[in-house]
Amino acid sequence: MNFKCKTYACDEIITVNNVKALSEYLTVNCVKSFMRFSRVDFFLNLYDNLFRDIRCKKDYRYIFSSAYDIVMDAYCFLYSHLGKRLNDITQVSKYGVLKDMPILGGCMFILSKHIRQDFFSYNCKDIDICRKSKLRINEVYDYSEEEWLKVDETIEKLELNESELKILDCLISGKSLSETARTISCGVSTVFDRRNKLQKKYLKLINV
């Protein structure tokens, strides 16, 4: 499966009109670079999910996978540099030290860090991002009162703390990991870690 889109030169100016396409383009190429060194299912499925998210994003019924949160990291970084060129110099925190590097290089570093963390810090079989998924179309928009009562009962059985409840509330409302992190003022990795724990609690509850 090949992803084809417009290519960008290093002197491309970041604008409101192209920042999303740039983010998707750089994320896809970053994932491809990992695939060149390793053909494990994690990266292959990550690429498939990302490809599907980008192709189906205009369908209002489509439910994005967690792979698109990586794109949002690139989007947030590039959006903070609107009006600049990709080869302009910026400062990026690299291993706790601010380093001067091109905006393009800084964005790729952030993307690589996110992907490496997902791969090395978590058990692949336990997170959605590495599962090969089919087309996700949400066919049900209005849940009945009885169904919501069942949801509330399940949440109560999970015995979540305050921070976990805040994250769950954001995710249920449809917010991405990046949006959730901004809402509760914490890092994306923190949200990802807590969401992973929520998934494990739920799977344990239903004995999967």
C-alpha positions as CSV (number, residue, x, y, z in Angstrom):
1,M,0.0,0.0,0.0
2,N,1.7,3.2,-1.1
3,F,0.8,6.7,0.1
4,K,0.9,9.3,-2.6
5,C,0.6,13.0,-2.0
6,K,2.3,16.3,-2.9
7,T,6.0,16.4,-2.0
8,Y,7.4,19.4,-0.2
9,A,10.8,21.2,-0.6
10,C,12.9,22.1,2.4
11,D,12.2,25.8,1.8
12,E,8.5,25.3,1.9
13,I,6.7,28.0,3.9
14,I,4.4,26.8,6.6
15,T,0.9,28.2,6.2
16,V,-2.5,27.6,7.6
17,N,-3.5,26.1,4.2
18,N,-0.7,23.5,4.1
19,V,0.1,22.8,7.7
20,K,-2.2,19.8,8.0
21,A,-1.0,18.2,4.7
22,L,2.6,18.9,5.8
23,S,2.0,17.1,9.1
24,E,0.5,14.1,7.4
25,Y,3.3,14.0,4.8
26,L,6.0,14.1,7.4
27,T,4.4,11.5,9.7
28,V,3.9,9.0,6.8
29,N,7.6,9.4,5.8
30,C,8.7,9.1,9.4
31,V,6.8,5.8,9.8
32,K,8.2,4.6,6.4
33,S,11.8,5.3,7.7
34,F,11.1,2.9,10.6
35,M,9.7,0.3,8.3
36,R,12.9,0.3,6.3
37,F,14.8,-0.9,9.3
38,S,12.2,-3.2,10.7
39,R,9.2,-5.0,9.1
40,V,7.6,-6.0,12.4
41,D,3.8,-5.9,12.5
42,F,3.8,-2.8,14.8
43,F,5.1,-0.5,12.1
44,L,3.3,-2.2,9.2
45,N,-0.1,-1.9,11.0
46,L,0.8,1.6,12.2
47,Y,1.3,2.6,8.6
48,D,-1.9,0.9,7.4
49,N,-3.9,2.7,10.1
50,L,-2.3,6.0,9.3
51,F,-2.9,5.6,5.6
52,R,-6.6,4.7,6.2
53,D,-7.1,7.7,8.5
54,I,-5.7,10.1,6.0
55,R,-7.8,8.6,3.1
56,C,-11.0,8.5,5.1
57,K,-10.7,11.8,7.1
58,K,-13.3,13.6,5.0
59,D,-16.0,11.0,5.8
60,Y,-17.8,12.5,8.8
61,R,-18.8,8.9,9.9
62,Y,-15.2,7.7,10.1
63,I,-13.6,7.1,13.5
64,F,-9.9,7.8,13.5
65,S,-7.4,5.3,14.9
66,S,-4.8,6.3,17.6
67,A,-2.2,6.5,14.8
68,Y,-3.5,9.9,13.8
69,D,-2.5,11.3,17.2
70,I,1.1,11.2,15.9
71,V,0.0,13.5,13.0
72,M,-1.5,15.9,15.6
73,D,1.9,16.1,17.3
74,A,3.5,17.2,14.0
75,Y,0.5,19.6,13.5
76,C,1.0,21.3,16.9
77,F,4.7,21.7,16.3
78,L,4.4,23.1,12.8
79,Y,1.5,25.3,13.7
80,S,3.7,27.1,16.2
81,H,6.0,28.0,13.3
82,L,3.5,29.5,10.9
83,G,5.1,31.8,8.3
84,K,8.5,30.2,8.6
85,R,10.3,27.8,6.2
86,L,11.0,24.2,6.9
87,N,14.7,24.8,6.8
88,D,14.6,27.8,9.2
89,I,16.3,27.2,12.5
90,T,14.4,26.6,15.7
91,Q,15.1,25.2,19.2
92,V,13.9,21.7,20.2
93,S,14.4,20.0,23.6
94,K,16.5,17.0,22.8
95,Y,17.2,14.8,25.8
96,G,16.6,17.7,28.2
97,V,18.8,20.2,26.3
98,L,17.7,22.9,23.8
99,K,19.3,22.2,20.5
100,D,19.3,24.4,17.4
101,M,18.0,22.5,14.3
102,P,15.9,23.1,11.2
103,I,12.1,23.0,11.8
104,L,11.9,20.0,9.5
105,G,14.5,18.1,11.6
106,G,12.8,19.1,14.8
107,C,9.5,17.9,13.6
108,M,10.9,14.5,12.5
109,F,12.7,14.2,15.9
110,I,9.4,14.7,17.8
111,L,7.6,12.2,15.5
112,S,10.4,9.6,15.9
113,K,10.4,10.0,19.7
114,H,6.6,9.5,19.8
115,I,6.9,6.3,17.6
116,R,9.8,4.9,19.5
117,Q,8.0,5.4,22.8
118,D,5.0,3.6,21.6
119,F,7.1,0.7,20.3
120,F,9.5,0.3,23.2
121,S,7.5,1.4,26.2
122,Y,4.4,-0.6,25.7
123,N,3.4,-4.2,24.9
124,C,2.2,-4.0,21.3
125,K,-0.7,-6.4,21.7
126,D,-2.2,-4.1,24.4
127,I,-2.6,-0.9,22.4
128,D,-4.9,0.1,19.6
129,I,-2.2,1.9,17.6
130,C,-0.5,-1.3,16.5
131,R,-3.5,-3.3,15.7
132,K,-4.4,-3.6,12.0
133,S,-7.9,-2.2,11.8
134,K,-10.7,-2.2,9.3
135,L,-12.7,0.7,8.1
136,R,-14.2,2.2,11.2
137,I,-17.6,3.7,10.5
138,N,-19.7,4.8,13.4
139,E,-23.2,3.7,12.4
140,V,-24.8,4.6,15.8
141,Y,-25.0,8.2,16.7
142,D,-27.7,8.4,19.5
143,Y,-27.3,6.0,22.4
144,S,-30.4,5.1,24.4
145,E,-30.7,6.0,28.1
146,E,-30.4,2.3,29.0
147,E,-27.1,2.0,27.1
148,W,-25.7,5.0,28.8
149,L,-26.7,3.6,32.2
150,K,-24.7,0.4,31.3
151,V,-21.7,2.7,30.5
152,D,-22.0,4.4,33.9
153,E,-22.3,1.1,35.7
154,T,-19.1,-0.2,33.9
155,I,-17.2,3.0,34.7
156,E,-18.2,2.7,38.4
157,K,-17.0,-0.9,38.5
158,L,-13.6,0.2,37.2
159,E,-13.0,2.3,40.3
160,L,-11.1,5.0,38.5
161,N,-9.3,7.9,40.3
162,E,-10.0,11.5,39.5
163,S,-7.3,11.9,36.8
164,E,-8.4,8.7,35.0
165,L,-12.0,9.9,35.0
166,K,-11.0,13.2,33.4
167,I,-9.1,11.4,30.7
168,L,-11.9,9.0,30.1
169,D,-14.4,11.8,29.9
170,C,-12.2,13.5,27.2
171,L,-11.8,10.4,25.2
172,I,-15.5,9.5,25.3
173,S,-16.3,13.0,24.0
174,G,-14.1,12.2,21.0
175,K,-11.0,14.2,21.8
176,S,-7.6,13.0,20.5
177,L,-4.7,12.3,22.8
178,S,-3.2,15.7,22.0
179,E,-6.5,17.5,22.7
180,T,-6.9,15.6,25.9
181,A,-3.4,16.5,27.0
182,R,-4.1,20.2,26.4
183,T,-7.5,20.0,28.2
184,I,-6.1,18.5,31.5
185,S,-2.6,20.3,31.2
186,C,-0.3,17.3,31.0
187,G,1.9,15.6,28.4
188,V,0.6,13.4,25.5
189,S,2.7,10.5,26.8
190,T,1.0,10.8,30.2
191,V,-2.4,10.6,28.6
192,F,-1.3,7.7,26.4
193,D,0.1,5.8,29.5
194,R,-3.1,6.3,31.5
195,R,-5.3,5.4,28.6
196,N,-3.3,2.2,28.3
197,K,-4.0,1.5,32.0
198,L,-7.7,2.2,31.5
199,Q,-7.8,-0.4,28.6
200,K,-6.1,-3.0,30.8
201,K,-8.6,-2.3,33.7
202,Y,-11.5,-2.7,31.3
203,L,-10.1,-5.9,29.7
204,K,-9.5,-7.3,33.2
205,L,-13.1,-6.4,34.2
206,I,-14.6,-8.2,31.2
207,N,-12.1,-11.1,31.6
208,V,-10.6,-10.8,28.1
